[in-house]
Amino acid sequence: MRTLWDGIRRRAEGPGEVTADVIRVIAALCIPIAAIGWGPLGGVSLAFATGGMVIPRALRLRPSVDIAFGIVTLVAVWSSVTDLYVTVRWWDLPVHFALNGFIAALGYLVLLHFRIVAPADTLPRPRLSTTVITTALGLSFGVWWEMFEWYGKNFIDSSIFVGYTDSIGDLLWGMFGSLIAGFAMPFISARPSRARRDGTEADGARADEPGPGSAPGRGVSRA
């Protein structure tokens, strides 16, 4: 946990990391706006999304991934708050594709950080194992999300759109997004190279410290 906390509180370096932090600030400012304009549930949704947007920073992922996740998350939550999913029925499919993929990838990296799953390069088929686990995580998240939507419709807000065809379509697109994320894990998990002459990275980590996709003692995975 200390490593994650160090990743959160470290100073942003470079335009990419600054941009990612600006997106997080925008998300935080959106919390009261959503609560006032669309009710307490909108504020809670933005607060939950803002908290999740900190994960890429904690994991020290490359800025492009951090920025992309922040944008997709904001688009997804505001689409829900403003009922865009209801007025544009097809809109939730690409959102499920992108958001499920990112969440599956981050879930895999969190499990890897806590050594709940084995580093891919210690297994006989690293790319296949990463893809299978990431896809399974994304599909599991999709199931939990559809159950949450069912609960929300029946016990919180009856205007929430839930249907058999809609749920199956959401799960299918989310699974495809998670599958793509699994294939793209070498890019997603690679940390930016900011090595100094003294052998340390600018974000405070050792330049030879294992990255999210590498085994202990084998250095940062760049594959």
C-alpha positions in Angstrom: 0.0 0.0 0.0 2.9 2.4 0.7 4.1 2.1 -2.9 0.6 3.0 -4.2 0.4 5.9 -1.8 3.8 7.2 -2.9 2.6 7.0 -6.5 -0.4 9.1 -5.7 1.4 11.8 -3.8 4.4 12.2 -6.0 4.9 15.3 -8.0 3.6 15.3 -11.6 6.4 15.6 -14.2 5.9 16.5 -17.8 2.9 17.8 -19.7 1.3 14.3 -19.9 1.2 13.8 -16.1 0.1 17.4 -15.6 -2.8 16.9 -18.1 -3.9 13.7 -16.3 -4.0 15.5 -13.0 -6.0 18.4 -14.5 -8.6 15.8 -15.7 -8.8 14.5 -12.1 -9.3 18.1 -10.8 -12.1 18.6 -13.4 -13.7 15.4 -12.3 -13.6 16.5 -8.6 -15.1 19.9 -9.6 -17.9 18.0 -11.4 -19.0 16.3 -8.1 -21.0 19.3 -6.7 -22.2 20.3 -10.2 -23.7 16.8 -10.7 -25.2 16.8 -7.2 -26.8 20.2 -7.6 -28.0 19.7 -11.2 -28.9 16.1 -11.2 -29.4 15.1 -7.6 -27.4 13.2 -4.9 -27.0 10.1 -7.1 -25.2 12.1 -9.7 -22.8 13.5 -7.2 -22.1 10.1 -5.8 -21.4 8.7 -9.3 -18.9 11.5 -10.0 -17.3 11.0 -6.6 -16.9 7.3 -7.2 -15.5 7.9 -10.7 -13.0 10.5 -9.4 -11.7 8.1 -6.8 -11.2 5.4 -9.5 -9.3 7.9 -11.7 -6.5 8.0 -9.1 -5.6 4.3 -9.7 -3.4 4.9 -12.8 -1.4 7.5 -10.9 -1.0 5.1 -8.0 0.3 2.4 -10.4 2.6 4.9 -12.1 1.2 4.1 -15.6 2.3 6.0 -18.6 0.5 9.4 -19.0 -1.2 8.5 -22.2 -3.0 5.6 -20.5 -3.8 7.8 -17.5 -5.3 10.5 -19.7 -7.3 8.1 -21.8 -8.8 6.4 -18.7 -9.7 9.7 -17.2 -11.5 10.9 -20.4 -13.4 7.6 -20.9 -14.4 7.6 -17.2 -15.7 11.1 -17.3 -17.6 10.5 -20.6 -19.1 7.3 -19.1 -20.3 8.8 -15.9 -21.7 12.0 -17.4 -23.5 9.9 -20.0 -25.2 8.1 -17.1 -26.0 11.2 -15.1 -27.5 13.0 -18.1 -29.4 9.9 -19.3 -27.6 9.9 -22.6 -27.7 6.1 -22.6 -31.5 6.4 -22.7 -31.8 9.1 -25.4 -29.1 7.5 -27.6 -29.6 3.7 -27.2 -26.5 2.6 -29.0 -24.2 5.0 -27.1 -23.6 2.6 -24.1 -22.1 0.0 -26.4 -18.8 1.8 -27.2 -18.7 3.2 -23.7 -18.9 -0.4 -22.3 -16.2 -1.5 -24.7 -13.8 1.2 -23.7 -14.5 1.5 -20.0 -14.7 -2.3 -19.4 -11.4 -2.7 -21.1 -9.6 0.0 -19.0 -11.2 -1.3 -15.8 -10.2 -4.9 -16.6 -6.6 -3.8 -17.3 -6.4 -1.8 -14.1 -7.9 -4.7 -12.1 -5.3 -7.0 -13.5 -2.4 -4.6 -12.6 -3.8 -4.1 -9.1 -3.9 -7.9 -8.6 -0.4 -8.1 -10.0 0.8 -5.4 -7.6 -0.5 -7.3 -4.6 0.9 -10.6 -6.0 -2.5 -12.2 -6.2 -1.7 -13.2 -9.8 1.7 -14.3 -11.1 3.8 -12.0 -13.3 3.1 -13.0 -16.9 6.8 -13.5 -17.8 7.0 -16.3 -15.1 4.4 -18.4 -17.0 4.8 -20.6 -20.1 2.4 -18.5 -22.2 2.6 -14.9 -20.9 0.5 -13.1 -23.5 -2.2 -15.8 -23.4 -2.4 -15.9 -19.6 -2.6 -12.1 -19.4 -5.3 -11.9 -22.0 -7.4 -14.7 -20.4 -7.2 -13.1 -16.9 -7.9 -9.6 -18.2 -10.9 -10.8 -20.2 -12.3 -12.7 -17.3 -11.9 -9.7 -15.0 -13.7 -7.4 -17.5 -16.5 -9.9 -18.0 -16.9 -10.2 -14.2 -17.0 -6.4 -13.8 -19.7 -6.3 -16.5 -21.8 -8.8 -14.7 -21.5 -6.9 -11.4 -22.4 -3.7 -13.2 -25.5 -5.2 -14.8 -26.6 -6.5 -11.3 -26.1 -3.0 -9.9 -28.2 -1.5 -12.7 -31.0 -4.0 -11.9 -30.8 -3.1 -8.2 -30.8 0.6 -9.1 -33.9 0.3 -11.3 -35.9 -1.7 -8.7 -34.8 0.0 -5.5 -33.4 3.5 -6.3 -34.6 4.9 -9.6 -37.2 3.2 -11.8 -36.1 5.3 -14.8 -32.9 3.4 -15.2 -33.0 1.5 -18.4 -32.5 -2.3 -17.9 -33.5 -5.1 -20.3 -32.3 -8.6 -21.3 -31.1 -7.6 -24.7 -29.5 -4.4 -23.4 -27.6 -6.4 -20.7 -26.4 -9.1 -23.0 -25.2 -6.5 -25.5 -23.4 -4.6 -22.7 -21.7 -7.7 -21.5 -20.6 -8.7 -25.0 -19.1 -5.3 -25.9 -17.4 -5.1 -22.5 -15.9 -8.6 -23.0 -14.5 -7.5 -26.4 -13.0 -4.4 -24.8 -11.4 -6.4 -22.1 -10.0 -8.9 -24.6 -8.3 -6.0 -26.5 -7.0 -4.7 -23.2 -5.4 -8.0 -22.5 -3.6 -8.0 -25.8 -2.5 -4.4 -25.2 -1.2 -5.1 -21.7 2.5 -4.8 -22.6 1.8 -1.2 -23.7 -0.6 -0.4 -20.8 1.6 -1.8 -18.1 4.9 -0.3 -19.4 6.1 2.6 -17.3 7.5 5.8 -18.8 11.3 5.9 -18.9 12.7 8.8 -16.8 15.9 7.4 -15.6 18.5 9.7 -14.1 22.2 9.4 -14.0 22.1 8.2 -10.4 20.0 5.2 -11.4 16.7 6.5 -10.1 13.5 7.5 -11.9 12.1 11.0 -11.7 9.0 9.7 -9.9 11.1 8.3 -7.1 11.2 4.6 -8.1 14.4 2.8 -8.8 15.2 2.5 -12.5 15.8 -1.2 -12.1 12.6 -1.7 -10.1 10.3 -4.4 -11.5 7.3 -2.9 -13.4 3.7 -4.1 -13.2 4.2 -6.8 -15.8 7.6 -8.2 -14.8 8.8 -10.8 -12.3 10.8 -9.8 -9.2 14.5 -9.2 -10.1 14.0 -9.2 -13.9 13.7 -5.4 -14.4 10.9 -3.4 -16.0 8.9 -5.2 -18.7 9.0 -3.3 -21.9 7.7 -6.0 -24.2 
